[in-house]
Amino acid sequence: MKLIKYISVIALTLLLTACSHGESENKGSDQEAKATEIPKEVFSSQKKNENISANEMDSSIKKYLNTFDALDDNTSKIRSKAELNETDQMKLNKLTKLTNKNDDNFKQFIESNKLPKQYKKESLKLSAYVTSANEFINQLNDKVDETMKDSNSDKKKLKNVKAIHKINDKYKAHVNGKKQQEVEQFLDKHEINTTAFE
């Protein structure tokens, strides 16, 4: 899955970027990556206390994960720029809100309805994994942004590096290869193909 690769590399990459910010500048707009289209809608459902079929669960999980992947892809592309302007920051804020809404709506859907027995436990694990991954990435990115702003102070950089390690420690039990494998096995078992887990 693209997500775990991103998370595995992000802390080291962002730390190195923060520490050597002055040494690497963007060479021009031709090198900027083009993001995928931002989804106009996130996962949503008005259903409550209803029996959900296996087919509906498959399509709901696919919609949730594909939306997550598109939002994550856009966020990554914007954050890869050497400097963010006001428009970029507004887009990031919008993407963060959409990501949170996608997570909240899916969690509410699986907790408020009667799912097929073979989906209930694993759907909750899937939701917890993706939500934790999103929180982890957002907190890391915020701390790296702070480090970039303090790029002239080595003391502040070291303090922020320690904070990044704390963020990693906080989420490593929830976002790791074992948890990812459990999610992938669940998706494979039900033949749910998504862009997030390829």
MARMIGU-895139 format. One record per residue: x, y, z of N, C-alpha, C in turn; residue in three letters. Coordinates in pm, whole numbers, plus 50000, padded with zeros to 5 digits. Atoms other than C-alpha are relative to their C-alpha. Example, Ala and Ser with C-alpha at 12.3 -4.5 7.8 and 13.67 -1.06 7.14 Angstrom:
<sites>
SITE  n_east  n_north   n_up  ca_east  ca_north  ca_up  c_east  c_north   c_up   aa
SITE   50089    49881  50000    51230     49550  50780   50090    50120  50000  ALA
SITE   49918    49881  49994    51367     49894  50714   49923    50109  50073  SER
</sites>
This chain:
<sites>
SITE  n_east  n_north   n_up  ca_east  ca_north  ca_up  c_east  c_north   c_up   aa
SITE   50083    49882  50000    50000     50000  50000   50087    50124  50000  MET
SITE   49924    49877  50011    50119     50349  49917   50013    50070  50135  LYS
SITE   50002    49927  49874    50027     50483  50262   50115    49961  50092  LEU
SITE   49897    50042  49905    50267     50273  50470   50138    50037  49947  ILE
SITE   49872    49957  50057    50552     50350  50229   50021    50147  50029  LYS
SITE   49993    49856  49975    50475     50718  50266   50033    50027  50146  TYR
SITE   49978    49979  49858    50463     50698  50645   50140    49956  50041  ILE
SITE   49868    50051  49965    50781     50492  50665   50111    50097  49965  SER
SITE   49896    49911  50049    50978     50750  50473   49980    50144  50045  VAL
SITE   50031    49858  49977    50805     51073  50575   50082    50063  50113  ILE
SITE   49930    49939  49886    50969     51128  50913   50146    50031  49964  ALA
SITE   49860    49978  50038    51323     51084  50782   50012    50106  49892  LEU
SITE   49994    49904  50110    51260     51278  50462   49971    50140  50049  THR
SITE   50038    49868  49952    51088     51564  50639   50104    50056  50096  LEU
SITE   49895    49953  49911    51355     51583  50905   50120    50050  49921  LEU
SITE   49886    49958  50082    51629     51598  50645   49969    50128  49924  LEU
SITE   50041    49878  50070    51434     51857  50450   50003    50119  50093  THR
SITE   50004    49890  49904    51383     52067  50759   50141    50044  50038  ALA
SITE   49865    49968  49957    51748     52049  50858   50085    50060  49888  CYS
SITE   49920    49947  50110    51880     52132  50513   49916    50084  49905  SER
SITE   50094    49922  50080    51605     52365  50392   50070    50098  49908  HIS
SITE   49931    49900  50080    51847     52628  50269   50077    49940  49884  GLY
SITE   49918    50062  50102    52037     52378  50057   49921    49951  49880  GLU
SITE   50077    50052  50112    51751     52255  49842   49880    50088  49972  SER
SITE   50111    49915  50042    51514     52485  49654   49935    49938  49878  GLU
SITE   50072    50048  50117    51254     52403  49398   50058    50066  49876  ASN
SITE   49935    49949  50119    51406     52445  49052   49903    50068  49903  LYS
SITE   50096    49934  50089    51084     52569  48891   49869    49927  49997  GLY
SITE   50134    50057  49999    50721     52507  48830   49989    49875  49914  SER
SITE   50005    50119  50084    50799     52243  48564   50028    49873  50079  ASP
SITE   49971    50117  49917    50917     52013  48845   49890    49972  50101  GLN
SITE   50108    50021  49904    50601     52054  49051   49913    49884  49953  GLU
SITE   50085    50114  50035    50398     51736  49061   49856    50045  49988  ALA
SITE   50141    49967  50016    50043     51757  48938   49918    49903  50084  LYS
SITE   50082    50083  49911    49791     51631  49189   49881    49943  49922  ALA
SITE   50122    50055  50056    49497     51411  49109   49885    50094  50035  THR
SITE   50115    49914  49976    49157     51572  49105   49948    49980  50143  GLU
SITE   50052    50006  49864    49025     51658  49450   49855    49949  49994  ILE
SITE   50137    50051  50003    48710     51453  49518   49900    50109  50043  PRO
SITE   50103    49902  49965    48398     51668  49522   49916    49950  50118  LYS
SITE   50078    50060  49892    48231     51427  49762   50085    49898  50074  GLU
SITE   49935    50104  49920    48360     51211  50045   49896    49893  50029  VAL
SITE   50094    50105  49964    48205     50893  50177   49890    50059  50089  PHE
SITE   50110    49959  49912    47861     50959  50325   49884    49902  49986  SER
SITE   50119    50085  49999    47551     50766  50419   49906    50051  50108  SER
SITE   50101    49956  49903    47229     50867  50590   49937    49881  50073  GLN
SITE   50061    50119  49941    47150     50509  50693   50034    49987  50147  LYS
SITE   49983    50027  49857    47101     50426  51058   49913    49880  50037  LYS
SITE   50071    50119  49953    47001     50096  51221   49942    49916  49886  ASN
SITE   50045    50081  50114    46969     49925  50884   50093    49881  49981  GLU
SITE   49919    50116  50036    47089     49587  50766   50075    50032  49871  ASN
SITE   49916    49969  50116    47378     49642  50528   50046    49869  49935  ILE
SITE   49960    50122  50072    47446     49379  50262   50151    49996  49979  SER
SITE   49858    50015  50029    47789     49243  50179   50040    50085  49878  ALA
SITE   49970    49920  50119    47772     49411  49836   50008    50149  50034  ASN
SITE   49996    49859  49961    47694     49748  49992   50124    50030  50085  GLU
SITE   49877    49981  49921    47980     49702  50239   50121    50010  49909  MET
SITE   49888    49997  50094    48220     49628  49955   50009    50135  49930  ASP
SITE   49998    49872  50072    48118     49940  49762   50026    50117  50095  SER
SITE   49976    49893  49902    48120     50155  50079   50147    50007  50038  SER
SITE   49857    50005  49965    48471     50043  50175   50083    50052  49883  ILE
SITE   49927    49956  50118    48591     50100  49819   49990    50152  49985  LYS
SITE   50019    49855  50010    48442     50453  49811   50082    50072  50107  LYS
SITE   49926    49940  49888    48592     50536  50152   50150    50001  49973  TYR
SITE   49856    50011  50021    48941     50411  50065   50048    50074  49875  LEU
SITE   49960    49927  50120    48953     50554  49712   49996    50151  50023  ASN
SITE   50007    49858  49965    48846     50893  49848   50119    50037  50087  THR
SITE   49882    49979  49915    49112     50867  50120   50126    50011  49914  PHE
SITE   49880    50003  50083    49374     50785  49855   50013    50128  49916  ASP
SITE   49997    49878  50082    49280     51081  49631   50033    50122  50086  ALA
SITE   49971    49888  49909    49285     51321  49927   50145    49996  50045  LEU
SITE   49862    50016  49955    49617     51183  50050   50098    50036  49887  ASP
SITE   49914    49971  50115    49768     51207  49701   50012    50151  49978  ASP
SITE   50000    49855  50016    49667     51573  49668   50079    50068  50111  ASN
SITE   49930    49942  49885    49796     51654  50017   50151    49982  49984  THR
SITE   49857    50031  50017    50132     51486  49945   50062    50087  49891  SER
SITE   49947    49921  50111    50176     51669  49615   50018    50147  50041  LYS
SITE   49989    49861  49957    50108     52010  49771   50114    50014  50101  ILE
SITE   49897    49991  49895    50333     51940  50071   50141    49978  49945  ARG
SITE   49867    50025  50056    50618     51836  49842   50064    50127  49943  SER
SITE   49945    49873  50049    50661     52196  49725   50097    50057  50102  LYS
SITE   49899    49941  49910    50962     52380  49868   49938    50108  50088  ALA
SITE   50067    49896  49922    50741     52670  49978   49852    49999  49965  GLU
SITE   50144    49997  50021    50367     52691  50024   49950    50144  50002  LEU
SITE   50059    49867  50000    50178     53002  49925   49862    49994  50066  ASN
SITE   50129    49994  49932    49842     53114  50063   49897    49908  49935  GLU
SITE   50093    50089  50072    49648     52924  49795   50026    49854  50038  THR
SITE   49964    50137  49960    49838     52603  49880   49949    49971  50141  ASP
SITE   50044    50020  49861    49761     52650  50249   49849    49984  50009  GLN
SITE   50147    50013  50003    49391     52700  50173   49959    49862  49949  MET
SITE   50030    50133  50053    49391     52380  49966   50028    49893  50105  LYS
SITE   49967    50097  49895    49563     52190  50248   49894    49998  50109  LEU
SITE   50106    49992  49899    49304     52314  50497   49874    49929  49951  ASN
SITE   50119    50064  50058    49024     52202  50263   50018    49848  49997  LYS
SITE   49972    50144  50006    49189     51861  50212   49993    49935  50137  LEU
SITE   50005    50053  49862    49229     51812  50588   49855    49986  50046  THR
SITE   50143    50006  49960    48860     51893  50647   49929    49886  49928  LYS
SITE   50064    50108  50075    48753     51654  50370   50046    49863  50050  LEU
SITE   49947    50126  49947    48980     51379  50506   49933    49964  50132  THR
SITE   50066    50024  49871    48835     51418  50856   49854    49963  49981  ASN
SITE   50142    50030  50027    48480     51418  50717   49985    49860  49944  LYS
SITE   50002    50135  50057    48553     51104  50513   50014    49895  50110  ASN
SITE   49978    50093  49889    48687     50927  50824   49879    49994  50093  ASP
SITE   50113    49994  49905    48403     51044  51051   49874    49937  49942  ASP
SITE   50120    50054  50063    48129     50955  50802   50005    49848  49989  ASN
SITE   49990    50145  50012    48261     50604  50744   49988    49933  50137  PHE
SITE   50009    50057  49865    48305     50538  51115   49855    50000  50049  LYS
SITE   50141    49990  49958    47951     50659  51184   49915    49895  49928  GLN
SITE   50075    50098  50080    47818     50437  50903   50017    49859  50056  PHE
SITE   49979    50137  49953    47979     50119  51035   49956    49980  50144  ILE
SITE   50043    50013  49861    47892     50193  51398   49848    50012  50016  GLU
SITE   50144    49972  49987    47528     50293  51329   49912    49901  49926  SER
SITE   50079    50095  50078    47422     50001  51112   50036    49857  50036  ASN
SITE   49978    50142  49976    47397     49623  51124   50075    49943  49881  LYS
SITE   49914    50050  50108    47685     49491  50919   49999    49848  49998  LEU
SITE   49983    50145  50004    47733     49136  50797   50108    49959  50100  PRO
SITE   49910    50046  49894    47912     48936  51066   50147    50003  49958  LYS
SITE   49861    50009  50047    48225     48889  50853   50062    50137  49971  GLN
SITE   49948    49866  50027    48262     49268  50813   50016    50087  50124  TYR
SITE   50008    49907  49886    48192     49424  51153   50136    50029  50063  LYS
SITE   49874    49983  49929    48521     49368  51337   50109    50059  49910  LYS
SITE   49894    49956  50091    48748     49417  51036   49975    50140  49945  GLU
SITE   50031    49864  50046    48567     49731  50918   50039    50102  50105  SER
SITE   49958    49910  49891    48628     49889  51259   50152    50013  50003  LEU
SITE   49853    49997  50006    48998     49793  51233   50047    50086  49884  LYS
SITE   49966    49922  50119    49016     49941  50884   49982    50149  50027  LEU
SITE   50030    49860  49968    48855     50266  50999   50103    50056  50098  SER
SITE   49903    49954  49900    49086     50292  51301   50139    50018  49939  ALA
SITE   49868    49993  50063    49395     50225  51089   50012    50125  49912  TYR
SITE   49992    49887  50093    49318     50485  50820   49990    50132  50076  VAL
SITE   50013    49877  49921    49206     50747  51074   50129    50031  50075  THR
SITE   49873    49981  49929    49522     50695  51280   50111    50044  49904  SER
SITE   49899    49962  50100    49737     50717  50965   49983    50147  49960  ALA
SITE   50025    49860  50036    49570     51046  50870   50043    50095  50111  ASN
SITE   49961    49917  49886    49619     51189  51219   50153    50008  50011  GLU
SITE   49854    50008  49992    49982     51075  51221   50065    50091  49895  PHE
SITE   49944    49920  50109    50058     51234  50883   49976    50149  50025  ILE
SITE   50030    49858  49975    49883     51560  50975   50087    50057  50111  ASN
SITE   49918    49950  49889    50068     51592  51305   50147    50011  49960  GLN
SITE   49862    49992  50049    50401     51513  51140   50020    50121  49910  LEU
SITE   49989    49887  50092    50340     51766  50864   49996    50133  50074  ASN
SITE   50007    49876  49922    50241     52035  51116   50131    50028  50072  ASP
SITE   49874    49982  49927    50557     51977  51318   50114    50033  49904  LYS
SITE   49896    49968  50099    50774     51982  51006   49985    50144  49952  VAL
SITE   50023    49860  50039    50613     52309  50898   50057    50094  50106  ASP
SITE   49947    49919  49890    50699     52450  51239   50153    50000  49998  GLU
SITE   49855    50011  50008    51056     52323  51201   50055    50086  49886  THR
SITE   49955    49919  50114    51086     52490  50860   49999    50148  50034  MET
SITE   50008    49859  49961    50976     52822  51008   50112    50037  50097  LYS
SITE   49891    49977  49904    51241     52785  51280   50134    49956  49942  ASP
SITE   49882    50057  50065    51508     52689  51025   50131    50070  50034  SER
SITE   49876    49929  49965    51757     52947  51153   50049    49967  50142  ASN
SITE   49964    50030  49862    51765     52811  51508   50021    49850  50017  SER
SITE   49970    50141  49981    51942     52480  51565   49935    49943  50126  ASP
SITE   50060    50044  49874    51807     52461  51921   49852    49966  49978  LYS
SITE   50142    50026  50027    51447     52487  51798   49983    49880  49908  LYS
SITE   50006    50116  50090    51516     52236  51520   50010    49870  50080  LYS
SITE   49983    50121  49918    51641     51979  51774   49878    49973  50086  LEU
SITE   50121    50015  49919    51338     52042  51993   49887    49943  49915  LYS
SITE   50105    50050  50089    51108     51986  51695   50028    49857  49954  ASN
SITE   49965    50138  50035    51297     51670  51596   49957    49905  50111  VAL
SITE   50045    50082  49886    51232     51533  51946   49848    49987  50000  LYS
SITE   50146    50004  50005    50865     51624  51908   49952    49906  49890  ALA
SITE   50035    50091  50110    50852     51436  51576   50018    49855  50045  ILE
SITE   49980    50135  49947    50995     51128  51750   49885    49961  50095  HIS
SITE   50112    50027  49909    50720     51158  52014   49872    49967  49921  LYS
SITE   50116    50027  50085    50455     51172  51742   50010    49858  49944  ILE
SITE   49978    50135  50053    50606     50859  51586   49971    49894  50106  ASN
SITE   50022    50094  49890    50606     50682  51923   49851    49986  50032  ASP
SITE   50144    50000  49968    50241     50779  51980   49920    49912  49903  LYS
SITE   50080    50069  50101    50120     50622  51654   50056    49866  49952  TYR
SITE   49940    50121  50057    50358     50332  51591   49924    49872  50035  LYS
SITE   50079    50118  49966    50127     50086  51768   49875    49987  49912  ALA
SITE   50123    49998  50079    49837     50187  51541   50025    50001  49850  HIS
SITE   49968    49989  50142    50010     50253  51208   50134    49931  49978  VAL
SITE   49878    50078  50021    50258     49980  51124   49972    49889  49898  ASN
SITE   50013    50105  50101    50321     49693  50886   49903    49890  50037  GLY
SITE   50091    50107  49957    50127     49439  51094   49855    50043  49982  LYS
SITE   50138    49950  50014    49813     49656  51105   49963    50012  49852  LYS
SITE   50026    49987  50143    49846     49727  50734   49971    49863  49939  GLN
SITE   50018    50135  50054    49876     49355  50659   49861    49946  50036  GLN
SITE   50134    50044  49959    49557     49284  50857   49893    50063  49911  GLU
SITE   50095    49930  50087    49372     49545  50651   50005    49940  49859  VAL
SITE   49985    50055  50135    49511     49408  50324   49940    49859  49989  GLU
SITE   50057    50135  50001    49413     49050  50417   49847    50006  49998  GLN
SITE   50146    49982  49998    49058     49166  50492   49950    50041  49860  PHE
SITE   50041    49954  50134    49035     49348  50156   50015    49888  49897  LEU
SITE   49979    50112  50093    49181     49048  49970   49893    49892  50018  ASP
SITE   50100    50103  49969    48941     48809  50143   49866    50032  49935  LYS
SITE   50129    49958  50056    48642     49010  50020   50013    50056  49858  HIS
SITE   49972    49956  50137    48804     49095  49685   49960    50146  49977  GLU
SITE   50027    49857  50009    48778     49470  49746   50127    50066  49947  ILE
SITE   49885    49937  50063    49015     49645  49506   49990    50152  50012  ASN
SITE   50000    49856  49984    49109     50002  49591   50133    50059  49952  THR
SITE   49876    49934  50041    49367     50257  49479   50091    50021  50120  THR
SITE   49920    49980  49879    49484     50297  49841   50086    49878  50033  ALA
SITE   49930    50125  49972    49589     49932  49877   50016    49926  49868  PHE
SITE   49980    50065  50131    49738     49816  49548   50097    49886  50011  GLU
</sites>
